[in-house]
Amino acid sequence: MIESRINELIQIINQASYEYYVLDNPTITDQEYDDYYKELLSLEEKYPEFKREDSPTNRVGGEVIDKFEKVTHEKPMLSFDDIFNEEEIIAFDERIRKTIPNPTYTVEPKMDGLSGSLIYKKGILVRAATRGDGITGEDITTNVKTIKSVPLHLKQDIDIEVRGEIYMSKVSFEKANMEREKKGEPLFANPRNAAAGSIRQLDSKITASRNLDFMAYFIPNPEEYGIKTQSESLEFLRKLGFVTNHKLNTVAHTVGEIIATIDDFAYQRSDLPYEIDGVVLKVNSLADEEKLGFTSRVPRWGIAYKFPAVEVLTTLREIKFTVGRTGKITPNAIFSPVHVAGSLVSKATLHNEDYCNEKDVRLGDIISIRKAGDVIPEVVEVKLERRKEDTVPFHMITDCPICDTTLIKKDAHHYCPNDHCPARHIESLIHFVSRDAMYIDGFGERIIEDFYNMGYLKSFTDFYFLKNHKEELMELEGFGSKSINNLLESIENSKKNSLDRLLFAIGIRYVGKKTAKILAEYYQTMEAFLKTTYEELVAIDNIGEMIAQSIIDYIQDEKNLKQIEELKELGLNMDYQGTKTIVNDAFQNKTFVLTGTLEHMTRDEASLEIEKRGGKVTGSVTSKTNVVLVGKDPGSKYEKAKTLGITVWDERDFLEKL
């Protein structure tokens, strides 16, 4: 299976390289190519026994066409590895610091064009070449001489090779497409493709008409000119007469400065006169570059951060049906992993049968993915023009994928009516411990599924009996004394949660987080809630007839009432603890992350105090985090906060601010 996938990826990438470099007619996007390449690289690293000698990861580019004279680069034109999120930036910095204690970096916009090499003899341009496969390129001297931003005679009569980006500005791109539209010719897909096609025209007059540009960014042998840093290289290039990105290029000393600069570039991106698709990070000191060296493929001293794609393309591999805690059957799109808005995703909900039919999703389709509200992956559309002829229309299943019970349909959704379906029980347990419900930290889906299969968890009350199995749990793989103690402590702390969390956690159909809070605020106690009537419920704002009937059905079920009584006997709070917001500038509109153990209160209690004062508590440290509250034995979040330069409070600071 792994070997066949590697062979498939090599075929896809080789074909894509041929279409891009040879035919000037790519049929997949840059993002798709990047994801196929990264998947192949990952598989080869994990399963080196399946790596082929002809793998595209063994070289740096694609096939060279025969229309231009071939050119061998004196020094290979290697490209950088790509990264896609803050965690990978931090990891890159950590790798560098293992060799270089206090590095500085140049942070440069990543131009969206094609790399070119210019050779000057005694200050006069004598040859220009494409990158090609990194070793051999193509002679494009005649065409490059038509680019006005390329100096034909330098301000110093020296021998030098200069590398940079050949690109088409947004204005030139629009003008070129207007001309093509008038002539009835196919439009260019984007400025990068337009630049690539224009620089490789046999008729240099056509190239001249496209108004290409050149941005210099690299000298392969800077030490020969007395240069000691990358930033000095860029300044030297300016003095020679080259256009550089001097207004945007920056030197950064910390990861925090790098991320802040990237955020600035992302903000300015739409207003720039040319397209950029990311940021290039390079160790500034050339002596440090020498120490770091190269891998067999790429420099160790640099990396390319790619901006998150707003909408990306991928291939639909499978439609997987899952069973929710209410028995609802949900079809899910399983697709080739893609980076969307900074994270790697491989699945998205398809909601229901009607949604699938409306989108006309079929296995093997090329689909576009985006994040709804920048959070939840969703399928935007099927690229019908790229559909293969042998695809099969979607058909909804008729039986539960877990217990084989015949499904029933209510409104637009299908349900498994079997109350004893294992999937329903597992999903309800996962929901019970989730962040917006009882928030029992440490329980992932896999752990709950394992504990369910081992017999430790069958109902909500079983969470509170896990302490009786402490010694047995510590014997399980992956669990030690500390992790089990933390888990049991989190379970015990959940007993103090407010009524609204409990009402959401027990899984009453149609009662979401917001509705649970409305009910808790209205009834104040579980006892009052259980005595409600249908008429009373529908009289409450935002509680409609469907929700009201679902609540009545729930509280009339003796099994549900017995479970709530058992939870009460176990010491769970049954009262609403909502409080009035306190105005406090130290907390108002700020994002907090908690790590470590606090002495004077639990982390849940501290979170409540923060929220009461207008703050927000999240689970991970990012550049958007304002404060990290550190207790005893903090974890990696504390280290990340220091790396990003985020404000850190200890418990004493926190209590003073309160």
SVG drawing of the C-alpha trace seen along z (x, -y; Angstrom):
<svg xmlns="http://www.w3.org/2000/svg" viewBox="-48 -53 85 58">
<polyline fill="none" stroke="black" stroke-width="0.4" points="0.0,0.0 2.8,-2.4 5.0,-1.4 2.1,-1.8 1.3,-5.3 4.9,-6.4 4.9,-5.2 1.6,-7.0 3.0,-10.3 6.2,-10.0 4.1,-9.6 1.9,-12.6 4.9,-14.9 6.9,-13.9 3.9,-14.6 3.3,-17.9 6.9,-18.9 6.8,-18.0 3.6,-20.0 5.0,-23.0 8.6,-23.2 8.3,-21.7 4.8,-22.4 4.2,-25.7 0.7,-24.3 0.3,-23.2 -2.8,-21.2 -2.4,-21.3 -1.9,-24.3 1.3,-25.1 -0.4,-24.2 -1.4,-20.8 2.2,-20.2 3.6,-21.3 1.3,-18.9 2.1,-15.9 5.8,-16.6 5.7,-17.0 3.6,-13.8 6.2,-11.9 9.0,-13.3 7.3,-12.3 6.6,-8.7 10.2,-8.3 11.6,-9.4 9.3,-7.0 9.8,-4.1 13.3,-4.5 13.1,-0.9 10.6,-2.1 12.5,-5.1 13.3,-5.0 16.5,-6.2 14.4,-8.2 12.4,-9.9 11.9,-13.7 13.0,-14.3 16.6,-13.4 16.8,-16.5 15.6,-20.0 13.4,-20.6 12.0,-19.3 12.9,-18.3 14.5,-20.9 13.1,-21.6 15.2,-21.5 14.0,-24.8 16.8,-26.8 20.5,-26.0 21.2,-24.1 23.3,-25.8 25.1,-24.2 25.1,-26.3 28.5,-26.7 26.8,-26.3 23.5,-24.4 20.4,-26.6 18.8,-24.8 15.4,-25.7 14.3,-25.8 12.1,-23.5 8.5,-24.8 6.8,-25.4 3.3,-26.5 2.7,-27.5 4.2,-29.1 5.1,-25.8 7.3,-25.0 9.0,-28.4 9.8,-27.8 11.1,-24.3 13.4,-25.8 14.8,-28.4 15.4,-25.6 17.3,-23.6 19.4,-26.6 20.2,-27.4 21.6,-23.9 24.5,-25.0 24.3,-28.8 23.6,-30.1 22.4,-33.6 21.4,-33.7 19.9,-36.7 17.8,-36.2 16.8,-38.1 13.1,-38.0 12.4,-38.6 9.1,-38.5 8.9,-35.4 8.2,-36.7 5.8,-34.6 7.7,-34.3 10.5,-32.1 14.2,-32.0 16.8,-33.3 20.6,-33.5 22.5,-36.4 26.2,-36.2 28.2,-39.5 31.8,-39.8 33.5,-43.1 30.1,-44.5 28.4,-43.5 25.5,-41.0 26.8,-38.0 24.4,-35.2 21.0,-34.7 19.5,-31.3 16.5,-29.7 16.9,-27.5 15.7,-24.4 16.4,-21.3 18.8,-23.2 21.8,-21.8 21.0,-22.5 18.9,-25.4 18.2,-27.2 19.9,-30.1 17.4,-33.0 19.9,-35.9 18.1,-37.5 14.8,-37.6 16.2,-38.8 17.9,-41.7 14.4,-43.0 13.6,-43.3 14.0,-47.0 14.8,-46.3 17.8,-44.1 21.0,-46.3 22.9,-45.5 26.0,-47.2 26.7,-47.4 27.9,-50.3 31.1,-48.4 33.1,-46.5 33.2,-43.2 32.7,-39.6 29.7,-38.3 26.7,-35.9 23.4,-37.4 20.2,-35.4 16.8,-36.7 13.1,-36.5 11.7,-37.1 8.1,-38.1 5.2,-40.0 3.6,-42.9 -0.1,-42.9 -0.6,-45.8 1.4,-44.0 -0.6,-40.9 -3.9,-42.6 -2.7,-44.3 -1.4,-41.1 -4.7,-39.3 -6.6,-42.2 -4.5,-41.8 -5.1,-38.1 -8.8,-38.5 -9.0,-40.9 -7.2,-38.3 -9.4,-35.5 -6.5,-33.7 -6.7,-31.7 -6.1,-34.0 -3.1,-33.5 -4.1,-31.8 -1.9,-34.0 1.2,-36.3 3.7,-33.5 2.5,-31.4 2.4,-34.4 6.0,-35.3 7.2,-31.7 5.5,-31.6 6.8,-35.0 10.5,-34.5 10.6,-31.4 9.3,-32.9 11.4,-32.2 10.5,-35.7 12.1,-38.3 9.7,-40.9 6.8,-39.0 8.8,-38.9 9.5,-42.6 5.8,-43.3 4.9,-41.5 6.8,-44.1 8.5,-41.6 10.6,-42.6 13.5,-41.3 14.1,-41.4 17.7,-40.5 18.0,-38.5 21.2,-36.4 24.9,-36.2 26.2,-32.6 29.8,-33.6 29.5,-36.7 32.7,-36.1 34.7,-37.0 33.4,-40.6 34.2,-41.0 30.5,-40.5 29.8,-38.9 26.0,-38.9 23.0,-38.3 21.7,-41.9 25.1,-43.2 24.6,-41.2 21.3,-42.9 22.8,-46.3 25.7,-45.5 23.3,-44.4 21.5,-47.8 24.8,-49.6 25.5,-47.6 22.2,-48.8 19.8,-46.0 16.2,-46.4 15.9,-44.7 13.1,-44.5 15.0,-46.9 11.8,-48.5 10.4,-45.2 13.5,-43.1 14.0,-42.9 16.5,-41.5 15.0,-39.6 16.6,-38.4 13.8,-36.4 11.0,-34.1 8.6,-36.8 10.1,-39.4 9.9,-36.9 6.2,-36.2 5.4,-39.9 7.1,-40.6 5.3,-37.8 2.0,-39.2 3.0,-42.6 3.7,-41.1 0.4,-39.3 -1.4,-42.5 0.4,-44.5 0.1,-41.6 -2.9,-42.8 -1.5,-46.3 1.8,-45.3 2.3,-45.9 3.4,-42.2 2.3,-38.9 4.1,-37.3 3.2,-33.8 5.2,-33.7 8.4,-34.7 12.0,-33.5 14.0,-33.2 17.8,-33.0 20.5,-33.0 22.0,-36.4 25.7,-35.6 27.5,-34.0 29.9,-32.4 26.9,-30.8 25.6,-29.6 28.9,-27.9 28.6,-26.1 25.1,-24.9 25.8,-23.7 23.4,-21.7 21.4,-18.5 21.5,-16.4 18.6,-18.5 18.3,-21.9 20.3,-24.5 20.0,-24.0 20.3,-27.8 17.1,-28.9 13.4,-28.0 10.4,-29.2 7.2,-30.0 4.2,-29.8 1.1,-31.9 -2.0,-29.8 -4.1,-29.2 -7.6,-30.7 -9.0,-27.9 -7.1,-24.8 -7.6,-21.9 -7.3,-18.2 -8.6,-14.8 -11.6,-13.1 -10.4,-9.7 -13.2,-8.4 -16.6,-9.2 -16.7,-7.9 -19.9,-7.7 -19.8,-8.4 -22.4,-8.0 -23.0,-10.9 -24.1,-10.8 -27.8,-11.2 -27.5,-8.5 -27.2,-11.0 -25.3,-9.6 -22.8,-12.1 -21.0,-11.6 -17.4,-13.0 -15.1,-13.8 -11.7,-12.1 -9.1,-13.7 -5.4,-14.0 -4.0,-16.2 -3.8,-19.9 -2.7,-23.0 -5.6,-25.4 -5.3,-28.6 -2.2,-27.4 -3.1,-23.8 -3.0,-20.4 -6.5,-19.0 -7.6,-15.7 -11.3,-15.6 -14.4,-17.8 -18.1,-17.2 -20.5,-16.6 -23.4,-17.1 -26.1,-14.9 -27.5,-13.2 -29.0,-16.4 -25.7,-18.3 -23.8,-15.5 -26.3,-15.4 -26.3,-19.2 -22.5,-19.3 -22.5,-16.1 -19.5,-14.8 -17.9,-11.6 -14.8,-9.6 -11.8,-10.7 -13.2,-14.2 -10.9,-17.3 -12.6,-19.3 -11.9,-22.8 -11.5,-23.2 -11.6,-26.2 -12.1,-26.9 -15.5,-28.3 -14.9,-31.2 -11.2,-30.3 -11.9,-27.3 -13.9,-24.4 -12.9,-22.8 -15.6,-22.7 -16.0,-21.5 -16.7,-24.5 -17.3,-22.8 -16.4,-20.0 -14.2,-20.9 -16.4,-19.3 -14.2,-20.2 -11.5,-17.9 -13.9,-15.0 -13.0,-11.6 -15.5,-9.7 -15.7,-6.6 -16.9,-8.4 -20.0,-7.0 -22.7,-9.2 -23.1,-9.4 -25.5,-7.0 -26.6,-7.3 -26.1,-4.2 -29.1,-2.4 -27.7,-0.7 -25.7,-1.9 -21.9,-1.5 -21.3,-0.3 -24.2,1.9 -26.0,2.6 -29.3,1.3 -31.6,0.0 -31.4,-3.8 -34.4,-6.1 -34.7,-9.5 -35.9,-12.6 -36.0,-15.9 -32.7,-16.1 -30.8,-13.6 -30.5,-9.9 -30.3,-8.3 -29.4,-5.0 -32.4,-4.2 -30.4,-1.6 -30.0,-3.1 -27.3,-0.5 -25.2,-1.3 -21.6,-1.4 -20.7,-4.5 -23.5,-6.5 -22.2,-5.7 -18.6,-6.6 -19.6,-9.9 -21.7,-10.9 -18.7,-10.2 -16.4,-12.2 -18.9,-15.1 -19.3,-14.9 -15.6,-15.7 -15.2,-18.2 -14.0,-21.8 -17.4,-23.5 -19.0,-20.7 -17.4,-19.3 -13.9,-20.1 -12.0,-17.1 -8.5,-17.8 -6.5,-14.8 -9.2,-12.8 -8.7,-12.5 -11.1,-10.5 -8.6,-7.6 -8.3,-7.3 -12.1,-7.3 -12.5,-4.7 -9.8,-2.5 -11.3,-2.9 -14.8,-2.1 -13.5,1.1 -11.7,2.1 -14.9,1.7 -13.8,-1.3 -16.2,-3.7 -19.8,-2.9 -21.7,-5.9 -21.1,-9.5 -20.9,-8.3 -18.0,-6.0 -15.6,-8.9 -16.0,-9.5 -15.2,-5.9 -11.9,-5.8 -10.0,-6.6 -10.9,-3.1 -8.9,-1.7 -5.8,-4.0 -3.3,-1.1 -4.7,0.7 -4.7,-2.4 -1.0,-3.1 -0.1,0.3 -1.5,-0.7 1.0,-1.8 1.4,-5.6 0.1,-6.2 2.4,-7.0 1.8,-8.2 1.9,-11.8 -0.5,-11.6 -3.0,-9.5 -2.9,-11.8 -3.5,-14.8 -6.4,-13.0 -8.0,-12.1 -7.5,-15.7 -9.2,-17.1 -12.1,-14.7 -12.4,-15.8 -12.2,-19.4 -15.0,-19.0 -17.5,-18.4 -17.4,-22.1 -18.5,-23.2 -21.6,-25.4 -25.0,-24.0 -24.8,-25.3 -21.8,-23.1 -23.6,-20.0 -26.7,-20.6 -24.7,-20.8 -22.6,-17.8 -25.4,-15.3 -26.4,-15.6 -30.0,-16.6 -30.9,-16.7 -30.9,-20.3 -29.5,-21.8 -26.2,-23.4 -23.8,-25.5 -25.8,-28.7 -29.2,-27.1 -27.7,-25.3 -26.7,-28.6 -30.1,-30.2 -31.7,-27.3 -29.2,-27.4 -29.7,-31.2 -33.5,-30.8 -33.8,-27.8 -30.7,-28.3 -30.8,-24.7 -31.0,-21.2 -34.0,-20.5 -36.0,-23.4 -35.0,-22.4 -36.3,-18.8 -39.7,-20.1 -40.2,-22.3 -43.2,-21.9 -43.5,-22.2 -45.5,-25.4 -42.9,-27.0 -40.1,-26.2 -41.7,-27.6 -42.3,-30.9 -38.5,-31.3 -36.8,-33.5 -34.9,-31.5 -36.4,-28.2 -38.6,-26.9 -41.1,-24.1 -38.6,-21.6 -36.1,-22.2 -38.9,-22.3 -40.2,-18.9 -36.7,-17.4 -36.2,-18.5 -39.5,-17.1 -38.7,-13.8 -35.3,-13.7 -36.6,-14.5 -39.5,-12.0 -37.0,-9.2 -36.3,-7.4 -32.9,-6.3 -31.9,-9.9 -33.3,-11.0 -31.5,-8.1 -28.2,-9.1 -28.5,-12.8 -29.3,-11.6 -26.2,-9.4 -24.1,-12.4 -25.5,-14.5 -24.6,-11.8 -21.1,-11.7 -20.7,-15.4 -21.3,-17.2 -22.5,-20.7 -26.2,-21.1 -26.4,-25.0 -25.8,-27.8 -22.6,-29.8 -22.9,-32.6 -21.6,-35.9 -21.6,-39.5 -18.7,-40.6 -16.1,-42.8 -14.4,-45.6 -10.6,-45.2 -8.2,-46.6 -5.6,-43.9 -8.0,-41.3 -10.5,-43.0 -10.3,-41.8 -7.1,-39.8 -6.3,-36.2 -4.8,-34.0 -3.2,-30.6 -2.7,-28.7 0.1,-26.1 1.3,-24.4 -0.4,-23.9 -1.7,-26.9 -1.5,-26.8 -4.4,-29.0 -7.0,-27.9 -7.5,-25.3 -7.0,-26.3 -10.7,-26.1 -11.3,-28.6 -8.6,-30.8 -10.2,-30.6 -13.5,-31.6 -11.9,-34.7 -10.3,-35.7 -13.6,-35.4 -15.5,-37.3 -13.1,-40.2 -13.6,-40.2 -10.7,-38.0 -10.6,-34.8 -8.9,-31.6 -7.5,-29.4 -5.6,-26.1 -2.5,-26.9 0.1,-29.7 0.1,-31.7 1.2,-35.2 -2.3,-36.3 -1.8,-35.3 -1.5,-38.3 -0.6,-36.6 0.6,-33.1 -0.2,-32.3 2.4,-30.0 2.0,-27.7 4.2,-25.0 5.8,-22.6 4.8,-24.5 4.9,-22.6 6.0,-23.5 3.5,-26.4 5.8,-28.3 8.8,-27.7 6.9,-28.8 5.7,-32.0 9.3,-32.9 10.3,-32.1 7.6,-34.4 8.2,-37.1 4.7,-36.9 4.0,-38.4 4.3,-35.8 2.6,-36.0 3.3,-33.8 0.5,-33.2 1.5,-36.2 1.2,-38.5 -2.2,-37.0 -3.5,-37.5 -2.3,-41.1 -4.1,-41.8 -7.3,-40.2"/>
</svg>
